[in-house]
Amino acid sequence: MKKLSVSLSGHQTSVSLEQEFITELQRIAKDNQTSIASIISDIDANRLPNTNLSSAIRIWVLKTVHK
């Protein structure tokens, strides 16, 4: 597990993710010419209530990779 720090709505936050998910987030951000923070901000805004942000990121990455 690694901690990934990003700014969401002006607040610094960190999420714990496996390196493989961080690597995929980096690849997706590069492919889409956007930032990891922007992707995580979108995930945060659209996640279901009571869903952990780290879990929401993992699910989003899996769905994105398997499109």
Secondary structure as a PSIPRED ss2 file (coil, helix, strand):
# PSIPRED VFORMAT (PSIPRED V4.0)

   1 M C   1.000  0.000  0.000
   2 K E   0.000  0.000  1.000
   3 K E   0.000  0.000  1.000
   4 L E   0.000  0.000  1.000
   5 S E   0.000  0.000  1.000
   6 V E   0.000  0.000  1.000
   7 S E   0.000  0.000  1.000
   8 L E   0.000  0.000  1.000
   9 S C   1.000  0.000  0.000
  10 G C   1.000  0.000  0.000
  11 H E   0.000  0.000  1.000
  12 Q E   0.000  0.000  1.000
  13 T E   0.000  0.000  1.000
  14 S E   0.000  0.000  1.000
  15 V E   0.000  0.000  1.000
  16 S E   0.000  0.000  1.000
  17 L E   0.000  0.000  1.000
  18 E C   1.000  0.000  0.000
  19 Q H   0.000  1.000  0.000
  20 E H   0.000  1.000  0.000
  21 F H   0.000  1.000  0.000
  22 I H   0.000  1.000  0.000
  23 T H   0.000  1.000  0.000
  24 E H   0.000  1.000  0.000
  25 L H   0.000  1.000  0.000
  26 Q H   0.000  1.000  0.000
  27 R H   0.000  1.000  0.000
  28 I H   0.000  1.000  0.000
  29 A H   0.000  1.000  0.000
  30 K H   0.000  1.000  0.000
  31 D H   0.000  1.000  0.000
  32 N C   1.000  0.000  0.000
  33 Q C   1.000  0.000  0.000
  34 T C   1.000  0.000  0.000
  35 S C   1.000  0.000  0.000
  36 I H   0.000  1.000  0.000
  37 A H   0.000  1.000  0.000
  38 S H   0.000  1.000  0.000
  39 I H   0.000  1.000  0.000
  40 I H   0.000  1.000  0.000
  41 S H   0.000  1.000  0.000
  42 D H   0.000  1.000  0.000
  43 I H   0.000  1.000  0.000
  44 D H   0.000  1.000  0.000
  45 A H   0.000  1.000  0.000
  46 N H   0.000  1.000  0.000
  47 R C   1.000  0.000  0.000
  48 L C   1.000  0.000  0.000
  49 P C   1.000  0.000  0.000
  50 N C   1.000  0.000  0.000
  51 T C   1.000  0.000  0.000
  52 N C   1.000  0.000  0.000
  53 L H   0.000  1.000  0.000
  54 S H   0.000  1.000  0.000
  55 S H   0.000  1.000  0.000
  56 A H   0.000  1.000  0.000
  57 I H   0.000  1.000  0.000
  58 R H   0.000  1.000  0.000
  59 I H   0.000  1.000  0.000
  60 W H   0.000  1.000  0.000
  61 V H   0.000  1.000  0.000
  62 L H   0.000  1.000  0.000
  63 K H   0.000  1.000  0.000
  64 T H   0.000  1.000  0.000
  65 V H   0.000  1.000  0.000
  66 H C   1.000  0.000  0.000
  67 K C   1.000  0.000  0.000
